[in-house]
Amino acid sequence: MGGQKAEAHQNVRLLMWTLLIVYILNFLDRQIVNILAEEISRDLNLSDAQIGLMTGLAFALFYTFLGIPIARYVDQPKTNRAQVISISLGVWSLMTAACGLAHNFIQLLLARIGVGVGEAGCTPAAHSLITDAVPPEKRASAMAFYGMGIPIGGLIGMVIGGTLNDLFGWRNAFLAVSIPGILFAVLLPFLLRDPGRHQLAAKAAPQQKFSTVLRDILTNKSYVLVLLGASFTAFLSYGKGVWVVILFQRDFGLSAGQTGLWLGVITGLAGTFGTWGGGYLADRFGRADKRHILTAPALGMTLAAPLLFAAYVMQDWQLCLALLIIPTTLNYFYYGPSYALAQQLVRPDQRAVATSLVIFGQNLIGLGLGPLFFGILSDAFKPMAGAESVRWVLYGAAWLGLLPAFFFWRASKRLTQDWPAA
């Protein structure tokens, strides 16, 4: 019995570490475009709105809309979720290489769409695997562990992407970072196994209609509030992620390599700690009172707003960077609790769809509209603000963090009431 438990624990650890590596590669390929955006803009003569479209909406539209049918497929008992992840990794890595071969805006836009198509299959399948492998009382921490792929992948993308850009140009940077994903996609079928549901397939009830699943999920008010909170957090995070990089290059005069090194390392480490900390706090204090699962995200977003504003006011890049550490940590508290609740508040056969809806909101509202909206605002502010237009946009973004804080706070008040309905 002890040997079986040890083996099961080892299998879970292998699963979690493998999925973390996949998610690091996911965000490396997704976010490297941020550090390269200013150089691409100069080379291809792009407006700020086109930068926002390239870094956000082109990817997000296909990523989000494909995510839901893929999630429906993942929720079918006979689906091999590990195989879905392996294929997805191979597709998005090849399309990242295609970004490096683009010679005009349309070609680059199509390649970014291809990255979004590939990445659409990753997280719904990964979250479903984690939920089957990890007990409920540890799921927020497990989701947070997987979610550390966001800041770690972003960190690596900023540092490596910026350095490669300075040495070899932005096209070669895309080609270089695609190689690990292509190689790992070949290895993944030997490392990742779907441990779950195949033996239950014969006994499983027919899959519900999508309209029924959607109605069940969206009638849970706590889930909807968490969805709104996570979506608007992503809107600000992705928007700031693109334009704070450009602030450091355009206003402070740093190169892509310098920006990637300093901003990437500092905010990447802060984000990693914040993601882990948010999951730990949710599991630690949520055991006694479920409302406290969302206490850290609500407080974190509230406290981060004035600190971010103070950072963006700074005219010295070192002071700005130092002031970004704490709010960046606080802003990442939401990931583990949000995705754990997306799994906990619905039926087991609805989990991948519930995750895909959060992904839909985060990426269509967040990644799709955040960079684009901020880019349009920056263009609009240029007649008044000139070179400071990006800074003006970030001022507003800092205070808008109070909106998701409100949604998380309201959701926390309903969790005890809505939990039994799941």
N, C-alpha and C positions, 0 to 999 in steps of 0.2 A: 504493500500500500504506500509506504513512504517513497519507494522507488518510482511508483507511478506519479505521485504528486511532484516529485523532483523533476521528472521528465516533462510533465505538463507545464510546470513553471518555466523550464528551459525553453519549451516550444513557444510559450507566450513571449518570453524575452526575445527570442529570435524573430518572431513575428513583428514585435514592436520596433526593434532596431532596423529590420529590413524596410518596414513601412516608413520609418523616419528618413532613411537614406533616399527612398523614392520621393518623399515629399520635399526634401532638400533639393533634389534635382528638379522637381516640379517648379519650385519658386526660383531657383537659379535661372532656369530657362525663361520663366515668366518675367522676372524683374530685372534681368540684366539690361533690358532696353532702357531702363530709367537712367543708368549711369552713362549710356551711350547716346541718349536723346539729343543733348546739345550738339554733339559732334555730328550726328546724323542730320540734324537741322541745318547746320552750316553747309554740309556736303550737298544735301538735296534741296536746300533753300526752302525750308518749311516754315509755316507760321506757327504760333503757339497753339492755335486751335488744331492744326494738323498733328502737332506733337501729342496733344491730348487724345486725338482720335487713334493715332498709331499705338500709343502706350496703353490705352484703355478700351474704348468701345469696340474696336475691330476684333480684339481678343474676346471681350466679354460677351458679345452677342451670341456667338456660336458656342462658347463655353457654357453659358447658362441655359440656352434653349436645348442643346443636346444633352445636358446633364440630367434633365427630368426623364426622358425616355430610357436613357442608360440606367438610371436609378430603378426604374420599373423592371428592367431586365435583371438588374442585380438582386432585386427582392424576390425573384422567382427561385424556388427551392433548388432547382437543378443547375442554376448558374454557377460556374466556377469563377469566383470573385478574384482569385489570384491571377487567373488567365486574363481577365479584363484589365487588371492593373498592368500586367506585362505588355500587352498590346498597346495600351495607352502610352506607356513610357517610350516605346519604340517610335510611335507616331510623332509625339511632340518633340522628341530629340531630333528626328530627321527634319522636321519643319523649322526647328531652331537653326539648323545648318542652312536651310533655304533662306532664312533672313540674311545670312551673310553673303548670299549670292545675288541679292536684290540690287538693282541699279537705278530704280526710281521709286517714287512714293507708292504707286499702285502695286508693284511687285512686293514691296515690303509689307504693305497692308495685307495682301493675300497670304503671305508667309505667316504673319502674326495670327491671322484667322486659323491657319493650319495648326499652329501651336495650341490655340484654344480648343480646336476640335479634338486633338490628342489628349489634352489634360482633362477634358470633361468626364472621362471614365475613371479617374483616379480616386478622388476623395469619397464619393458615395460608397464605392466598394471597400475602401480602406476603413471607413467608419463602421460599416456593417461587420467587417471582420473583427475589429476591435471590440465592438459591443458583444459579439458572440464569445470572445475569448476572455473578457475581463469582467469580474463581478460588479454589480451596480455601485457599490460603495467606493470603488476605485476608478470609475469611468471618467470622472472629470480630470483626474490626474493623468489617466491614459490618453485621453483626447488632447490634453495639454502637451504631453510628451510628443505625440505625433505633430501637434501644432507648432512645436519648436522648429519644424522644418521651414516655417515662414521666415522668421528672423535669421536663422542660420543660412538658408538659401539666399536670402536677400543680402546678407553680409558677404558671402562668398561671391555672389554676382557683382556686388559693388567693388570689392577689392580686386578680384581677378579681371572683371570686365574693364574697370578703369585702367588697370596696369597694362592689359593687353591692348587697349585702345591707344594709350600713349606710345607703346612700343611698335605695334603692328597695324593699328587702324581698327575701326569698328567692325568691318566685315570679317576680319580674321578673328576678332573676339567672339563673334557669334559662332563661327566654325569650330573654334577651340572648345567652347563650353558644351557643344553638342556631343562631343566624343564620349565623355563618361556615361551619359544617358544611353547612348547607342550600345555601348559595351555592357552596361548593367542590365539592359533589356534582354540581352542574350543570356545572361546568368540568372536572371530572376526566376524563371520556371524551376530552377534547381534549388532555390533558396526559400521561395514562398509557396506555401500550401494552403488550400482552403480547408480548415479543420472541421467545418460545420455541417451543414444541413442535408447532405446528400442522402444519409440513411433515413431522414424523415420525409423525403420527397413523396414517397408512395402514400403516406398518411396525411399529407398536407391538404388543407382545404383549397378549393379553386381561388386563384388570385382575384381580389376585389376589383371592381371597375375603378378606373382612375378617378372618375368624378366622385365616387363614394369615399375613396381614400383622401382626396383633397378636402372634401367636406368635413370628414372626421378630424383631420389635422387642424384645419383653419377655424373650427369651432372651439378649439382650446385657446382661451384668451391669453394664458401665460405663454403658450408657444408663439402666438402672434406678436406679443410684446417683445419676446426675446428675438424673434425674427426681425422686427423693426430696429431694435437696439443694435443687433449685429450688422444689419445692412447699413445703417447710418454711420456706425463706427468704421466700416470698410470704406464708405464714401469719403470720409475724411482721411482715413489712413492712406488709401491709394492716391488720393489727390495730393496730400502733403508729401507722400513718398516721391512723386515725380518732381514736384515744384520746389521742394527744399533742396533737392540735388541741384536743380538749375539755379536756385538762389546762391548756393555755394560757388558755382562756376561763373554765373553771370554777374552777381553783385560783389562777391568776395574775391573773384579772380583766380580761384583754384583750378588746376587742371582736372581732367577726369580721373587720373590716377591718384592725385592728392585727395580729391573728394571721396573717391571710393575707399581709400585707406582710412582716413579719419572719420568721416561720417558713417561709412559702412561698418567699421569695427565697433565704434562707440554705440551707435544705435542698434546694431545687430546683437551685441552682447546684452544691452539693456532689454531689447525685445525678447531675447531668449529667456532671460531671468524672469521677465514679467509674465510670459506665457506659462512657464513652469509654476511660478508663484500663484498665478490665478487658479490653476487647477488644484494645487495643494490647499490653498485657502478654502476653496469650494468644498473639497472633500472633508477637510478638517472641521470646519464650522457648520457645514451642511448636515452632518450626521445628527446633531442635536436639534437643529431647526432648519428645515428646508429653505426657508426664506433667505438664509445667509449664504446660499449658493451664489446669489447674485449681489451680495453686499460689496464685495471687492470690485467688481466691474462698475457698479453705480458710483461708489466713492472715488474710484480711480479716475474715471472720466471727469468727474466734477473737479477734483484737485488738479488735474492736468491742464485744464483750460487756461487759468491765469499764468501758469508756468510756461506754457507754450507761447502765449502772447509776449511774455517777457523775453523769451529766447529770440523771437523773430524781430523784436525791436533793436536788439544788439547790432552795432555796426562793426564789431570785431568778431571774426568767425570763430575764434577760440572760445570767447565768452558764450556765443550762441550755441556752440557744440556742447559746452559744459552744462548749460541750462536745459538742453534737450534730454539729458540722461534720465532724470526722474520722470517727467511726463511720458516719455517713450515706454518706460517700464510700466507705468500705471495704465497706459492705453492698451497694453497687451493682456491685461487681466481677464478680458472678456472671453477669450477663445475657448478654453477648456470648459468653463461652465455653460456657455451657449450651446456648444455642440453636444455636450453630455445631456443637457435638457432636451435638445432636439430628439435624442434617442429615448429618453426616459418618459417623455410626455405622450408618446404614441405607442401603438401596438407593435409587437416585434416584426410583423409582416409589412409594416409601413415605415420602417426606420430609414431605409435608403432614400425613399421619397422625401421624408421629413428632412433629412440632411441635404438633399438636392434643392429643396426649397430655400433653405438658409443660404446655400451656395448661390442659388439663383439671385436672391436679394442682395447678397454681398457683392456679387460680381457684376450684375446688371446695374444696380444702383451705385455700388462702390467702385469697382474697377472700370465699369463702362462709362459712368457719368462723372465720377470724381475728377480724374485727370482732364477730361474734355471740358467740363464745366469751369474748372479753374483756369484752363487755357483760354477759353472764351473770355472769361473775366479779365485775365491778364491783358489780352489784346484790347479789351474795352477800356481798361485803365491807362493804357500807354499814353494817350493824348494828355492826361492829367498828371500821371505819376512818372512817365518816362521809364528809365531803367529800374525804378522802384516798383513797377507794377506787380511783379511776382510777390514782393514783400507785402503789398497791400492785400493781395488775395490770401496770403497766409495769416494775416491778422484776423480776418473773418473766420477762417477755418479753425483757429484756436478756440474761439468762443462758441462755435457751433458744436463743440464736443459736449456741451451741456444737454443737447437734445437726446443722444443715445443714453446719457446718464439718467435722464427722466424715464425713458422706456425700461431700462433695467430695474430702476427703483419700483416702478408700477408693477412689473412682472413679479418682483420679489414679494409683493403684498398679496399676490394671487396664488402663489405656488402651492401652498398647503391646501387651498380650496380646489385647485384644478388637478392636483396629483392623483387622487383616487380615480378620476375619470379615465386615466390612462390604463 
